[in-house]
């Protein structure tokens, strides 16, 4: 007697609960479908813009991630810091010396400058070796990340270009996109542009960008030597 | 102790930054450190790139004209700033070309990103 007295109300309340749940589900299904239909129009217009904003956000995140990883693996190491200071000091010194004796044909000065250039070259090589290993690791990680984003945005027009790109850029700006409208912009083009501007600015803001004197000397060392020192 | 020195380092850095920007707004200021002046040019370029990108997107300017106008305005602003406002001897910095080159690609990329995004958001969504 007591068993039926206890169990029946429980069963009844369970049934009521199931019923109300079903009602809720049906209600949600109908209204969500309506909501979906209503917002479908808005969605089409917003998707492209939200995609392009998402790409900017992604490139900001990857720039910070890249710089953070490089800081952990390279920038904070004592060897790198020592070499960087050394290279900067030497390249400034060399620049000053070149300015002072640039036009003179004095053999002694020439030899001195050549010797310093050699030393700077060696230090630069060491510096790039320190960077190399971690850059490889980061490069691999980022290639994987990029291919993942590439597959997510595959075939999607993420933005409209306000100009008609020249033929050798079309390969990038219209990569994996259907149709012949070359003002359609692919993920990779926008991502490269974002990375170009954001990453370099972040590097400069955080003080990780190589100094002008060092990069100038580096360029001179790896490129063609200035005419006066030939 | 180290914390103290760090915080004093940070505050001195901020002070240096402030003084550099104050100096940047004063006509014919002295620039003993070349790097400082080139940094001012660099950041000015970035700001010009983003502002022009916003304007071109809002108008909207389209096509090759937009790109050409950006290059002209960007170079002209920097040229007038260096020659007329600051009266810098450009030979000290390796000629006008070196100053014109400073941070150009980064600012161009920033300009393109803002132009494309503003243009897409404001003028393409309406047509769909």
Interface residues (C-beta under 8 A of the other chain):
Chain A: X44 X45 X46 X48 X49 X52 X53 X56 X159 X160 X161 X162 X163 X164 X185 X190 X193 X194 X196 X197 X200 X201 X204 X211 X212
Chain B: X35 X38 X42 X46 X49 X56 X57 X60 X61 X62 X63 X64 X66 X67 X105 X106 X107 X109 X110 X112 X113 X115 X116 X117 X119 X120 X121 X124 X125 X126 X128
